[in-house]
Amino acid sequence: MTKQKIIISGGGTGGHIFPAVAIADAFKKRWADVDVLFVGASDRMEMQKVPAAGYPIRGLWISGLQRRLTIKNLLFPIKLIVSLVQSWLIVMRFKPDFAVGTGGFASGPLLFVATLMGVPSLIQEQNSFPGITNKFLASRVKSICVAYANMERFFPSSKMKFTGNPIRQNLTVMADTAESKRKYGFDSSLPVLLVVGGSLGAKRINELIVDKKSCIESSNYQILWQCGELYYDRYQILDNGKSIRVVDFIKDMSIAYAAADIIISRAGAIAVSELCVVAKPVIFIPSPNVAEDHQTKNAQSLVDTEAAVMIVEPNLDAEFETVFESLVVDKKRQEMLCINMRKLAITDAAERIVDEIENLLKG
């Protein structure tokens, strides 16, 4: 195949960025001669994370609508017009053979312009309930790659391909557990609780760890705690360099997952997909602040197959200690959770998406 030029747009959160990078990595692996350009929102985390992954990125002046009346909402129409012009200039100059959207603010104007200019395009929907951007783009793109069943109520079935969610490839080969614990300064003979509240952090999970720290420590567990950039200044004082390590963001999740014996996590689509591959015991605490409560639905699908444990936020104070302590002492249940989690793992989602793009380019 001749040299391809691929443009990828998506961001705002790690849930949109990491799949986009995984797809780009799969392109590079498949085709030695390929140019990949990312497009993101100019003030969001993709402007740092994508270059760190080795790819160029262009920024658009775009943001989402706020739920309440704010100055930012008054600026939205102007930002949208500017971002459409910026997208047109980017597409005209880069001349992509194909465009991919993984959701987020920037993928809307970029994919709209790309399809308007005749560039074949595809969107990848990570969640069981699509965001506004992907629902809007569904009628314009040639293919829609999904990670959940029963998505016909949102998208045309003729366009849908079940691929699963792309994950970071370094998670498919687990690092050594003892060595990973030592890298964080932990005692390798003692268990570790990994706490992750998403790439931006989770206020309620952070509060939980502060409140229940003594319960966790009394179970002889060490704590690796990703509190998020917004909360790091508040909680870094709790890092004692030994049994509690507090970080704002974990760059190499493969080491963190390898060090963990039990994991507390939000239930975003990409987190769920990655944790299925990691196959460690997980206590999901879904965020209630998402469309259609889709994180609870994500977690419930694993609970129903006895692959994970879930505590909803309103029940944390009443249930956490009992749930955590019972899981800690029940090694057979931990093993069962790992086995059932591994059955749900999809490790080649990015390759499946590239297969679909390759077929569309040929067709």
Backbone hydrogen bonds, N-H to C=O, Kabsch-Sander energy under -0.5 kcal/mol:
donor,donor_aa,acceptor,acceptor_aa,energy
4,Q,33,D,-1.2
6,I,4,Q,-0.5
6,I,35,D,-3.3
7,I,98,F,-2.3
8,I,37,L,-2.7
9,S,100,V,-2.9
10,G,39,V,-1.1
11,G,103,G,-1.5
16,H,13,T,-1.5
17,I,13,T,-1.9
18,F,14,G,-2.5
20,A,16,H,-1.1
21,V,17,I,-2.4
22,A,18,F,-2.3
23,I,19,P,-2.3
24,A,20,A,-2.2
25,D,21,V,-2.7
26,A,22,A,-1.9
27,F,23,I,-2.0
28,K,24,A,-2.3
29,K,25,D,-2.1
30,R,26,A,-2.1
31,W,27,F,-3.3
32,A,30,R,-0.5
34,V,32,A,-0.8
35,D,4,Q,-2.7
36,V,34,V,-0.5
37,L,6,I,-2.4
38,F,56,P,-2.3
39,V,8,I,-2.2
40,G,58,R,-2.6
42,S,60,L,-3.0
44,R,41,A,-1.9
47,M,44,R,-1.8
48,Q,45,M,-1.7
49,K,45,M,-2.5
50,V,46,E,-2.0
52,A,48,Q,-1.6
53,A,49,K,-1.0
53,A,50,V,-0.8
54,G,51,P,-1.4
55,Y,50,V,-1.7
58,R,38,F,-2.2
60,L,40,G,-2.6
62,I,60,L,-1.6
74,L,70,T,-1.4
75,L,71,I,-1.6
76,F,72,K,-0.7
76,F,73,N,-0.6
79,K,75,L,-2.7
80,L,76,F,-2.9
81,I,77,P,-2.0
82,V,78,I,-2.5
83,S,79,K,-2.9
84,L,80,L,-2.0
85,V,81,I,-2.0
86,Q,82,V,-2.7
87,S,83,S,-2.6
88,W,84,L,-2.2
89,L,85,V,-2.2
90,I,86,Q,-2.3
91,V,87,S,-2.8
92,M,88,W,-2.5
93,R,89,L,-2.1
94,F,90,I,-2.8
95,K,91,V,-2.3
97,D,5,K,-3.3
98,F,5,K,-1.4
99,A,120,P,-2.0
100,V,7,I,-2.6
101,G,122,L,-2.3
102,T,9,S,-2.4
107,S,104,G,-0.6
108,G,104,G,-0.7
108,G,105,F,-1.0
110,L,106,A,-1.8
111,L,107,S,-2.2
112,F,108,G,-2.3
113,V,109,P,-2.4
114,A,110,L,-2.5
115,T,111,L,-2.5
116,L,112,F,-2.0
117,M,113,V,-1.9
118,G,115,T,-1.4
119,V,114,A,-2.9
122,L,99,A,-2.0
123,I,143,S,-1.9
124,Q,101,G,-2.7
125,E,123,I,-0.5
125,E,145,C,-2.7
126,Q,124,Q,-0.6
135,K,131,G,-1.9
136,F,132,I,-2.2
137,L,133,T,-2.1
138,A,134,N,-1.3
139,S,136,F,-0.5
140,R,137,L,-1.8
141,V,137,L,-1.5
142,K,121,S,-2.3
143,S,121,S,-0.9
144,I,159,K,-2.4
145,C,123,I,-2.7
146,V,144,I,-0.5
146,V,161,K,-2.7
147,A,125,E,-0.6
154,F,151,M,-2.0
155,F,151,M,-2.1
159,K,156,P,-1.5
160,M,156,P,-0.8
160,M,157,S,-0.5
161,K,144,I,-2.5
163,T,146,V,-2.5
163,T,161,K,-0.7
164,G,146,V,-1.9
171,L,168,R,-1.9
172,T,169,Q,-1.5
174,M,172,T,-0.6
180,S,176,D,-2.2
181,K,177,T,-2.2
182,R,178,A,-2.1
183,K,179,E,-1.8
184,Y,180,S,-0.9
184,Y,181,K,-0.7
185,G,182,R,-1.7
186,F,181,K,-2.5
188,S,186,F,-0.6
190,L,187,D,-1.7
193,L,222,Q,-3.4
194,L,192,V,-0.6
194,L,262,I,-2.5
195,V,193,L,-0.5
195,V,224,L,-3.0
196,V,194,L,-0.5
196,V,264,I,-2.7
197,G,226,Q,-0.9
201,G,198,G,-0.9
206,N,202,A,-2.4
207,E,203,K,-2.3
208,L,204,R,-2.0
209,I,205,I,-2.2
210,V,206,N,-1.8
211,D,207,E,-2.4
212,K,208,L,-2.7
213,K,209,I,-0.5
213,K,210,V,-0.6
216,I,212,K,-2.3
217,E,213,K,-2.7
218,S,214,S,-2.2
219,S,215,C,-0.8
219,S,216,I,-0.8
220,N,217,E,-1.9
221,Y,216,I,-1.6
222,Q,191,P,-2.6
223,I,243,S,-3.1
224,L,193,L,-2.7
225,W,223,I,-0.6
225,W,245,R,-2.9
226,Q,195,V,-3.0
226,Q,224,L,-0.6
227,C,225,W,-1.0
227,C,247,V,-2.2
228,G,247,V,-0.7
228,G,248,D,-0.7
230,L,200,L,-0.6
231,Y,228,G,-1.1
232,Y,228,G,-0.9
234,R,231,Y,-0.6
235,Y,231,Y,-1.7
236,Q,232,Y,-2.3
238,L,235,Y,-2.0
239,D,236,Q,-1.7
240,N,238,L,-0.6
240,N,244,I,-1.4
241,G,244,I,-1.0
245,R,223,I,-2.9
247,V,225,W,-2.7
251,K,249,F,-0.7
253,M,251,K,-0.8
255,I,252,D,-0.8
256,A,252,D,-1.3
257,Y,253,M,-3.2
258,A,254,S,-1.8
259,A,255,I,-2.0
260,A,256,A,-1.1
261,D,192,V,-3.0
262,I,192,V,-1.7
263,I,281,P,-2.4
264,I,194,L,-3.1
265,S,283,I,-1.8
266,R,196,V,-0.8
272,V,268,G,-2.6
273,S,269,A,-2.2
274,E,270,I,-2.7
275,L,271,A,-2.5
276,C,272,V,-1.7
277,V,273,S,-1.1
278,V,274,E,-2.4
279,A,275,L,-2.5
280,K,275,L,-0.5
283,I,263,I,-3.0
284,F,282,V,-0.6
284,F,309,V,-3.6
285,I,265,S,-2.7
293,D,290,V,-1.9
294,H,291,A,-1.8
296,T,293,D,-0.5
297,K,293,D,-1.4
298,N,294,H,-2.5
299,A,295,Q,-2.5
300,Q,296,T,-2.8
301,S,297,K,-1.7
302,L,298,N,-0.7
302,L,299,A,-0.9
303,V,299,A,-2.3
304,D,300,Q,-2.6
305,T,302,L,-0.6
306,E,303,V,-1.8
307,A,302,L,-2.9
308,A,302,L,-0.6
309,V,282,V,-2.5
311,I,284,F,-2.6
315,N,312,V,-1.9
316,L,313,E,-1.7
319,E,315,N,-2.5
320,F,316,L,-2.4
323,V,319,E,-2.6
324,F,320,F,-3.2
325,E,321,E,-2.5
326,S,322,T,-2.0
327,L,323,V,-1.8
328,V,324,F,-2.5
329,V,325,E,-1.5
330,D,326,S,-0.9
331,K,329,V,-1.1
334,Q,330,D,-2.0
335,E,331,K,-2.3
336,M,332,K,-2.2
337,L,333,R,-2.6
338,C,334,Q,-2.1
339,I,335,E,-2.3
340,N,336,M,-2.6
341,M,337,L,-2.4
342,R,338,C,-2.3
343,K,339,I,-1.2
344,L,340,N,-0.5
344,L,341,M,-1.4
345,A,342,R,-1.3
352,R,348,D,-2.1
353,I,349,A,-2.1
354,V,350,A,-2.3
355,D,351,E,-2.3
356,E,352,R,-1.9
357,I,353,I,-2.3
358,E,354,V,-2.8
359,N,355,D,-2.3
360,L,356,E,-2.1
361,L,357,I,-2.5
362,K,358,E,-2.1
363,G,359,N,-2.1
